[in-house]
Amino acid sequence: MVGAAAVIAGQSHLTYSLAVIMLETTQSINLFLPVITSIIVAQAVAKLIQPESIYKKAIKMKNIPLLPEDVPRE
């Protein structure tokens, strides 16, 4: 489960929601620290290798219009 959480975190760049989903799936609070640690490490490595998530790439490939992350205040 810890490895699965790390793989999903690396591809999708999800953090808290993924940790909650994995812990709800296993129903084991003993896996909390290993899951959180693996998610944080996987996300840090993934951002070094590939700054965009798989979802952002799919949106760009389909040319779906989105607002930019920093919207002007005007």
N, C-alpha and C positions, 0 to 999 in steps of 0.2 A: 504494500500500500504506500509505503514511503517513496519507493521508486516511481510508482505510477503518479503520485502527486508531483514529484520533481519533473517528470517528463511533461505533464500537462502544464505545469507552471512555466517551463521553458518555452513551450510553443505558444501559449496563449497570453503570457504575461499577467495572469491573474494571481492574486495573493490571498486576501482575507476570505473572499467568497469560496475559493478553492479549498482553503483549509477547513472551512465550516462544512462544505459538502463532503470532504473526505472523512472528517470526524463523525459526521452524521451517518455516513455509510458504514463505518466500522463499529460505531457505538462503543468505542474504547478511548477513554480519556488518557490512557497510558501512552498512546501514540501522539499526543499533542505536541510535545517538544521535538520529536524526530520529524514530524510532518512539517511543522513551522520552519525548522532549520533547513530541511531539504528544499522547501519552497523558496526561502530567501536566497540560498546559495544558487539554486537553479535560475532564479530570475536575474541575479547579478551576473552570472555567466552568460545568460541569453542576451542581456542588454549590451554586454561587451561584444558579443559576436554579431548579433542582429538587433538593432535598436527598435525595429517595428515588430508588432505581433503578427500572427498569421491572419488575424481578422482585419487589421489595417491593410495588409497586402491584398486580401480578397476584395475589399471595398475599392481600393485604387484600381485593381484590374477590371472591375465591373463599371468603373467610372461613375460611381454613385456620388452625387454632390453632398458634401458635408461642410459644416461651418469650421473654420480654422480654430485651433486650440486657443489662440490669443485673439479675441474679438476686440476691435477698436471701440473706444468708449464714446465716440461721436454719435 
